[in-house]
Amino acid sequence: MQILSKINLKLAAIILPVTVLCLISIQQAHSQVVKDFSLNGNNLASSIANTLKPQIQNTIETTIQPYTNQVNTYISKIDNYQKEVDSYQKQLSAIPKTIEQQVDKSVSGVTRQVQDEIDNITVQVKNKLDDLKNEVNAAIKSSIQTLTWGMLGIDGLMTAVITWFVVRRVTRQLNKEIANLTNIISGLETQISQSVESVADGVRNQINTGITDSTSK
C-alpha cells in the first residue's frame, strides 16, 4: 500500500508541472487572442471611418455640387434678364414720349419672359430638390447599413473580449486551485517523508536490537 502511495506521489510530481505548463501556455494564448482582437477592433473602426468619408464626399460631388452649379447658372440668367430690363428702362428715359408705349411693350415682353424663366427655374429647382432628397436618403441608408455591419463587427469583438474575461477568470481560478493542490501535495510529501523516515528508524532499531541479542547469546 505504501509502495502504491509512493508511485502515486511520483506520478503527481511528474503530471502536476506538466499541467501547470499547459495552463500557462493556454493563458498566454488567450492573451495573444485578446491582443489580436483589440488590434482588429482598431482596424475595424478605421475601416468604417475610411469607408464613410469617401461615400459622403462622393455624395457631395455627385449631387450637391452639380445642383449648386446649376442654381448659380439660373441666377446668372436672371441677372442677365434684369440687365436687359434695365437697358430698356434707360432707353425709355432717353427717347421721346411718342415711342414710350413701344418701349413699355418691349419691357413688358422681357418681364413676362423673365417671369416665365423664373417659373421654369422654380419647377426645375423643385425637381432637383426632390432628386437630391432621394439621393441623400439613399446615401444615408447606405451609410446606416455600413454602420450596422460595423456595429455587428464591434459586437463580435465585445463578445470575444467578454469571453476572454470569463476565460481569464476561470484560468485564475484554476491557477488558484492548482496552487492549493500544490500546497496539499507538498504537505503530503512532507508527511510521507516523515513516515518513511520513522519506519526506517524503526527497522534500523529492530535490526540493531536483533544484532545485540545475537551477540549476547
Secondary structure, 3 states (H helix, E strand, C coil): CHHHHHHHHHHHHHHHHHHHHHHHHHHHHHHHHHHHHHHHHHHHHHHHHHHHHHHHHHHHHHHHHHHHHHHHHHHHHHHHHHHHHHHHHHHHHHCCHHHHHHHHHHHHHHHHHHHHHHHHHHHHHHHHHHHHHHHHHHHHHHHHHHHHHHHHHHHHHHHHHHHHHHHHHHHHHHHHHHHHHHHHHHHHHHHHHHHHHHHHHHHHHHHHHHHHHHHHC
